[in-house]
Amino acid sequence: MIPEHDEHGLLPPGIHACTLDEVRRRFCWTDRRTLLFNGLRKLINEWWLPQGIDGSVLIDGSFSRTKAEPEDIDAVFDLAPDAPFERVAICLVRTQTEHARLKSIYHVDVWARHPLIKNDLSLFFQYLGDKGAAELNLQRTHPKGILRISP
């Protein structure tokens, strides 16, 4: 279940498990948000699932806030630690080399997370960051929540 936003329009700190349908019902209240959500759904079905790697998708960015017209969706594909190494390696390379193309087609800023990668994006994205901090007049390290979808 997706918790309510706080007074800043942010999810409470933590990683909140939800379904893709819950995200649609909760976050698609404008045409722009619906367009972005449809891009995310297509990306999962057309790009992520065919790779055959267990894992989940972490959703972040202004889409997970109460901002009416977010630019895109930030998504971290959280690859299962026990996934076959060859598939993980291919996914990591594809995430890097196809990043701009995926964003232009699906309107999703795609990242990957795996124990082989030293930067833990699931922790990084639980802080507001520079852009959100400037928009909300908060510290860039202000904690916030993200969503976890297990397709």
C-alpha positions as CSV (number, residue, x, y, z in Angstrom):
1,M,0.0,0.0,0.0
2,I,1.3,3.4,-0.9
3,P,1.3,5.8,2.1
4,E,0.1,9.4,2.0
5,H,2.4,12.2,1.0
6,D,3.7,14.5,3.6
7,E,3.3,18.3,3.8
8,H,6.1,18.7,1.1
9,G,4.4,16.3,-1.3
10,L,6.9,13.6,-0.6
11,L,6.4,10.0,0.4
12,P,7.5,9.2,4.0
13,P,11.0,7.8,4.2
14,G,11.5,4.1,3.3
15,I,10.9,1.8,0.4
16,H,7.1,1.2,-0.1
17,A,6.0,-2.0,-1.8
18,C,3.2,-1.6,-4.3
19,T,1.8,-3.0,-7.5
20,L,1.9,-1.3,-10.9
21,D,-1.9,-1.0,-10.7
22,E,-1.6,0.8,-7.4
23,V,0.9,3.3,-8.9
24,R,-1.5,3.9,-11.8
25,R,-4.5,4.5,-9.5
26,R,-2.5,6.8,-7.2
27,F,-0.3,8.8,-9.5
28,C,-2.1,9.2,-12.9
29,W,-4.2,12.3,-12.2
30,T,-3.0,14.3,-15.2
31,D,-2.5,13.5,-18.9
32,R,1.3,14.0,-18.4
33,R,1.4,11.6,-15.5
34,T,-0.7,9.0,-17.5
35,L,1.7,9.3,-20.4
36,L,4.7,8.8,-18.1
37,F,3.1,5.8,-16.4
38,N,2.2,4.2,-19.8
39,G,5.9,4.6,-20.7
40,L,7.0,2.9,-17.5
41,R,4.6,0.0,-18.1
42,K,5.8,-0.4,-21.7
43,L,9.4,-0.3,-20.6
44,I,8.8,-3.0,-18.0
45,N,7.0,-5.2,-20.5
46,E,9.2,-4.6,-23.6
47,W,12.7,-4.1,-22.1
48,W,12.9,-5.4,-18.5
49,L,10.8,-8.6,-18.4
50,P,12.3,-10.1,-21.7
51,Q,15.8,-10.0,-20.0
52,G,14.6,-12.7,-17.7
53,I,16.2,-11.4,-14.5
54,D,14.5,-11.6,-11.2
55,G,14.2,-8.3,-9.4
56,S,12.1,-5.3,-8.8
57,V,11.7,-1.8,-10.0
58,L,12.3,1.2,-7.7
59,I,10.3,4.3,-8.7
60,D,11.5,7.8,-7.7
61,G,11.7,11.3,-8.9
62,S,9.1,14.0,-9.2
63,F,6.6,11.4,-10.5
64,S,6.5,9.9,-6.9
65,R,5.8,13.3,-5.5
66,T,2.7,15.5,-5.9
67,K,4.2,17.5,-8.7
68,A,1.4,17.8,-11.4
69,E,3.7,17.8,-14.4
70,P,6.8,15.7,-13.8
71,E,9.5,15.6,-16.5
72,D,10.0,11.8,-16.4
73,I,10.1,8.8,-14.1
74,D,13.3,7.7,-12.4
75,A,13.4,3.9,-12.3
76,V,16.1,1.7,-10.8
77,F,16.0,-1.9,-11.9
78,D,17.0,-3.7,-8.7
79,L,18.6,-6.9,-10.0
80,A,18.4,-10.0,-7.8
81,P,21.8,-10.8,-6.3
82,D,21.6,-14.4,-7.3
83,A,20.6,-13.7,-10.9
84,P,22.8,-15.4,-13.5
85,F,26.0,-13.3,-13.9
86,E,25.8,-13.2,-17.7
87,R,22.3,-11.8,-17.7
88,V,23.3,-9.2,-15.0
89,A,26.3,-8.2,-17.0
90,I,24.3,-7.7,-20.2
91,C,21.6,-5.7,-18.3
92,L,24.2,-3.5,-16.7
93,V,25.8,-2.8,-20.1
94,R,22.4,-2.2,-21.8
95,T,21.3,0.2,-19.0
96,Q,24.4,2.3,-19.7
97,T,24.5,2.1,-23.5
98,E,20.7,2.4,-24.0
99,H,20.1,5.0,-21.3
100,A,19.4,8.0,-23.6
101,R,17.3,5.9,-26.1
102,L,15.2,4.4,-23.3
103,K,14.5,7.8,-21.9
104,S,13.5,9.3,-25.2
105,I,11.2,6.4,-26.0
106,Y,9.6,5.6,-22.6
107,H,10.2,8.9,-20.7
108,V,11.9,6.8,-18.0
109,D,15.4,7.6,-16.6
110,V,16.7,4.1,-16.3
111,W,19.3,2.9,-13.7
112,A,20.4,-0.5,-12.4
113,R,21.3,-1.7,-8.9
114,H,23.2,-4.9,-8.1
115,P,25.7,-5.9,-5.4
116,L,28.4,-5.7,-8.1
117,I,27.8,-2.0,-8.4
118,K,29.4,0.0,-5.5
119,N,26.9,2.9,-5.5
120,D,23.6,1.8,-3.9
121,L,21.0,3.7,-5.8
122,S,18.2,2.5,-3.5
123,L,19.8,4.6,-0.8
124,F,20.8,7.5,-3.0
125,F,17.3,8.0,-4.3
126,Q,15.9,8.1,-0.7
127,Y,17.2,11.7,-0.4
128,L,15.7,14.6,-2.2
129,G,18.7,15.7,-4.3
130,D,19.6,19.0,-5.8
131,K,16.7,19.5,-8.2
132,G,13.9,18.5,-5.8
133,A,15.5,20.5,-3.0
134,A,15.6,23.6,-5.2
135,E,11.9,23.1,-6.1
136,L,10.7,22.5,-2.6
137,N,13.2,24.8,-0.7
138,L,14.5,21.9,1.4
139,Q,17.9,20.5,2.0
140,R,19.2,18.1,-0.7
141,T,19.6,15.4,2.0
142,H,16.0,15.7,3.1
143,P,14.8,12.0,3.4
144,K,11.9,10.7,1.3
145,G,10.3,7.5,0.3
146,I,10.5,5.5,-3.0
147,L,8.2,2.8,-4.4
148,R,9.1,-0.8,-5.1
149,I,7.2,-2.7,-7.8
150,S,7.7,-6.4,-8.3
151,P,6.5,-7.1,-11.8
